[in-house]
């Protein structure tokens, strides 16, 4: 048996792995990462917000906390993006993972937040795959499916790119 013929099964296995990866990536891109789990959570103003009531809008669901330095850095950019794209159907929702609403209320006022902030729970965090680090952003299409998940601090440009894809 020639020396190179022993490598044929390896090359076939690599080709199959690449084909599966490409197919999976295309499938995820075209159909999303699955439906966004619905929730009904209290906003800082006391009213409840139900995620499914925003169907038809592009939603940026941002898990954050007041003690998170990268969250503090991202917030002014989110305020700007909400201003810029609200008329095209963007709705940013902040999900505060603080222990109580008071720090989030102070933060909301300090940063002049112009989008609703709800008080997150461990259950909602689990529904979204666990909130092991902050910030975590979920980009939800008008159809209610999650199209992207970004863990950790993101540049304003990368956040805007994801929003534009869905608008």
N, C-alpha and C positions, 0 to 999 in steps of 0.2 A: 504494500500500500504506500503510495507516495506520501511524503511528509506533509504537504499542504492539505491533503484530504482529511487529516485528523482535525483540522480547524473548521471544516465545513459545518458540523453541528453547532459549534460556537457561534459562527457568523449567522446561521439561521436563527438561533435563539436571540441574538442581539437584534436582528431585523424584526422579529416578532415583537420583542419588547418595545422597540421604537414605534412600531405600527400601533400597538395598544396604547402607548402614551399619547401619540398624536390624536388617535380617535377619542380618547378620554378627554383630552384638552378641548377638542372641538365640541364635543358633546356638552361639556360643562359651560363653555362660552355661549353656546346657542340656547341652552335651556336653563341656565342658572344653576345655583348650588342647592336648589330646593326652595320650597315656600318658606317665607319668613314666619316664625312662630308668632301667633297673635298674642296680645296681652292687653290688659286694661290696668293702667297704673295711675296713681295720683300725680298731678302736676304740682308745681310749687304754689300755684294760685288756688289749690284745693279741688279744682275740677279734675275729672278722670279723662284720660286719653286712651282710646282704643286704637291700636295700630291699624286694624283692618278698615277703620273709617277713612284712612288715607289712601286706599286703593285708587289707582288712577294718577297718583302723584309719584314722583321719584323721591324716595326717602333715604336720607343718610342718617342711620341710627348710630349715634356716637356714645359708647360707654366710656365714662370718665369719672373723675373724683377731684375734689378741690385740692387735695394734698398731692396730686400728681403733677409734677413740673412739666412734662411734655403736654399734658392736657391744657395747662395754663398757656403754653406757647401756641397751641392750635386754636384755641377759642376765638381770638380776634379774626383769624382767617375764616373760621366757620361763620362768624357774624357777617363778614364781607361776602362770602359765597351765598348766604341766605338772601342778602340784599340783592345781589347780582342776578340770581337765577330763580327767585320766588315766582316771578311773573311767567316763567316757562314751566312751572310745575314742580319745583324743588321744595321739599319740606325737610328741614333738619330737625331731628328730635334728639335732645340730650338725655341720656340715661345716667343719672347721678348714682354712683355706687357708694356714696357717703353714708355714714351711720344714721343720719337724720337730715331733715330738710333745712335746718337753720344755716349750716355752712354753705349749702348750695344756694340758698336765697341771697346770702351776702355776695357770693361769687357771681351770681346772675346779675346783680345790680352793679357790682364793680366792673364787670366786663361788658355791660350794656347788651346782654344777650337778647337777640330778637327772634328766638325760636323757642318752642316749648321745651321744658325740662321736666322729666318725670323722675320719681324716686324708684330706682331699680331694686330688685329683690334677688336673693340667691336663686330662687326658682327660675326667674327670667334669665339670669346669667347662665344657668344650666341648660335652659332651652336653646340658648345660642352657643352651646358648645363649651361653656365654662369661661369665666372671666378670670384668666390667670395672670393677666397683665393689663395695664391701661396705658393709653387709650386703645380701644378696639372699635373700628368702624365697619358697619355693614352697609353696603350699597344695594338698595332694594328697588327693583324696577316697578313700573306702573302696574305690572301684572301681579305684584306681591311676592315675586321670587327674589332671593338673594343672588346677586350677580358677582359680588366681590366682598371679601373680608380682608381687612388690613389691621394687623396687630402692631402696636407701637406707634411712635411718632411718624407722621407722614409729612412730606413737603406740601405746601399749598398747591403746587403745580400737580402733584400726583393725585391729590384729592379732587381737584378741578377736572382732571382728565377722566376720572371714574364717573364723575357727575355728568360730564358732557356725553359720555358713551350712552348713558341711559336717557338723557333728555331727547 
